[in-house]
Amino acid sequence: MAELNTAEELDDINEIEYGTDALTGGQDKRMYLYYQLLNSLKRADSVDIVVSFLMESGVRMLLGELDNALKRGAKIRILTGNYLGITQPSALYLIKHKLGEQVDLRFYNEKNRSFHPKSYMFHYKDYSTIYIGSSNISKSALTSGIEWNYRFSSKTDSHNYEKFYNTFLDLFEHHSVVIDDDELKRYSKNWHRPAVSKDLDRYDLQDNEATNNIALFEPRGAQIEALCALENTRAEGAGRALVQAATGVGKTYLAAFDSKAYERVLFVAHREEILKQAAQSFKNVRNSDDYGFFDGESKCTDKSVIFASVGTLGRSEYLKNKYFAPDYFNYIVIDEFHHAVNDQYQRIVNYFKPQFLLGLTATPERMDGRNIYEICDYNVPYEISLKEAINKGMLVPFHYYGIFDDTDYSKLHIVRGRYDEKELNETYIGNVHRYELIYKYYCKYGSRQALGFCCSKEHAREMAREFSSRGIPSVAVFSDASGEYTEKRNVAIQKLKNGEIRAIFSVDMFNEGVDITSVDMVMFLRPTESPIVFLQQLGRGLRKCKGKEFLTVLDFIGNYEKAGRVRFLLEGKSDMYREGCHLSDTLRFPDDCMVDFDLKLIDLFAEMDRKHLKLKDQVINEYFRVKDLLGKRPTRLDLFTYMDDNIYETAITHSKDNPFKRYLEFLNDLGELSQIEVEFYKGIGREFISLLENTNMSKVYKMPVLMAFYNNSDVLMEVSEKQLLSSWKEFFSTGTNWKDLDKNMTLQKYKDISDKDHLKKILAMPVHFLLESGKGFFVKNDDVALGLREELRPLIDNPVMIRQMKDVIDYRTMDYYQRRYRERQNE
């Protein structure tokens, strides 16, 4: 998480001014181009730089003097290349983050001509100087790398100076593209770390080791991109945001960097280990011991940064002014945000009123069915998937082996979406054939430090026993572990790192908050039932570590339900994309990753695909699973929230099988309506609710109009212009909803809209279209803006009508937010 701030380290050396025009790098610091550039930057009125690539390490060294030059009023232009992706997106984001839009930053954009210039031009009142040679902007190129550069001025060789300068102007003005936010976002999204970057990084690392630089904590890589995105979303008026980043990218440090300027910060997590690790990260970034803990043992309330256990702070007795006022914290971080759907997290989120709330997660999917995006109003300013993180070189690649396991799962029972633990234990424990299979493949691929994920505590202990008996020292780790072949988590981790044991077997204790970067193998020894848990556990082994080139993954797959899902998880998709995917297409997987399925598994997957249930039956099964899970009949919003994401996404694209388009009819077909609901279903109320379910919502304009009619459960027969305007402004002033008002809307433009213009749009758009396509349910009266037809009057106090209106509005609001988020993902 730490970036060596090399510029500060080098600047500790007495500034070097050495009278030479020929610079050759190497170990003689007088030959560094870096010092000459600094001296020139301090005096220049304007600066022009053209290099074939920029790297974060070099940009960071020059930032201070570039900033000083801008503050003096100097103009700076930089032209760089994007060929082969050697220019790092983080280097460009660093310029944007630190220097804003003051630098005119561009890409050379001719695809059919190579681009290898390296030149730095400094313009003064009466003359200019130019450095030209071999140095791009990277740390090694500016310092001790063998790079030859030559300096001359317009005074001593005006003819050649003019030739270089005029060529630069031509390239900059006629053969370039401005690197604005959209261009940079596109470049970063498609950027894969090129092989040559590994050598360039190694040169920088060797220089760091040679100079014994002290680690200073600065954002790096994706963290810089995320910081820019968070700054932008706050500028747009957002008070909440979710950052989704794969395990290993450095989310905790990101939170520490982003919250550094805030006076009082709260960091909430559910595990003690996460809180302790976070405290160290914040201490490093803030360079301060002004922090404390609020947990079972300590109740600190007077420090700048508080690290709180959700299990303690989430209790009602602590969410009071006696401990913290609702507005006490300026900035709140919710770590492992996918847990924020539970009651304790919800109490914390709802109690506090910070200036900004940041959710962090590596697993954005629905945890236990709950959708976390809605808590942040679907505001996800930055995300980087596991596949993208591997492609960008932030995580090591994996070598995945899908191994056929002939264990028969067909007779085991599934309870609430999971195999019965007792039956799995009976299937696994004592199964010598399966022990031998796992041990054989472990030996085949080899490991020094392995994690094995099991179905239960008993299974984990048994695997540790079996491996130990075969000469592989192992322990089981789980909560309240005691007895032979078990160990406490911290002790086990230390023993694994020290080589005292070779494998740790666990259930879910290593899913979150524990980093063992040197793990070189993970083994999946139970059915893969949750995409989230699978990706969490895979991520435990993907962190970079010196000497680790890849992670070996052994997945023992049998005929369990959803066995084929892993094919799609490995490429970062869900199994709703099964059509059009083929196991032979290796381009679907991250760079340098290998996926190898046993031939018997290919046959098994084909058989399972043939037996795939019809969509209608899948939806019905999901409905009853959610009903069993909740212990009550699910509403539309319940079903949306808890439904399997793959089934939901497929259902909403198939109108015939989409229960959300006809939920009362769906419930009636299943015999799920009460007597009073059956009576409502037989009348005009069903037609009105069906209209609300199906009215076109390509834009969100109708939503605040419907909310005005619902009127917080006191349903109105008619609404005035004043009521429509109030509902409209409340909706679009929430979070970043203002963006949906018009395509090119900005926050300032939104604030400048008059009530008269708002009302004009309301009447011309949603009111007009509800009158036109509302099947006669919406009517225009002389003294009101919009009304409901008279036949609905007897129903406005009907509890069924009120519940159904609320449920449709809640569901369609969340569905809209989700669609909007996914559309922005694909922009």
Protein Blocks (a to p, Z undefined) as FASTA:
>chain_A
ZZcdfklmmmmpccdddddfbdgehjblklpmklmmmmmmmmpmbdcdddfbdcfklmmm
mmmmmmmmmmnopacdddddfehhlacfklmmmmmmmnommbccdddfbfkbccfbdcdd
dddfkbccddddjbccdfklmmmpccddddddfklmmmlmmmmmmmmmmmmmmmcccddf
klmmmmmmmpccdfklmmmmmmmmmmmmmnopacddddehjlmmmmmmmmmmmmnopabd
cddddehilpmmmmmmmmmmpmbdcdddfbfklmmmmmmmmmmmnopabbcdddfkbccf
kbfbdcddfklmmpmklmcfklocfklpmbdcdehkllmmpmklmmmmmmpccfbdcddd
fblbceehiafklmnoopafbccdfklmmmnopaccddddddddfbdfklpcceehiacf
klmmmmmnoplklmmmmmmmmmmnopabdcdddfbfklmmmmmmmmmmnopacddddehi
acehiacfklmmmmmmnopambdcdfklmmgopacfkbcbdcdfbdcfbfklmmmmmmmm
mpccehiabdcddddddfbehklmmmmmmnopafklmgopafklmmlpcehiacdddfkl
mmmmmmmmmmpccfklmmmmmmmmmmmmnopacdfklmmmmpcfklmmmmmmmmklmmkl
ommlmmmmnopacfklmmmmmmmmlmmmmmmmmoccfbmklmmmmmmmnnnoiacfbdcf
klmmmmmmmmmmgojlmmmmpmklcfklmmmpcfklmmmmmmmmmmmmmmmmnnomaccd
fkbmbdcdfklmmmmmpmklmmmmmmmmmmmmmmmmmmmmmmmmmZZ
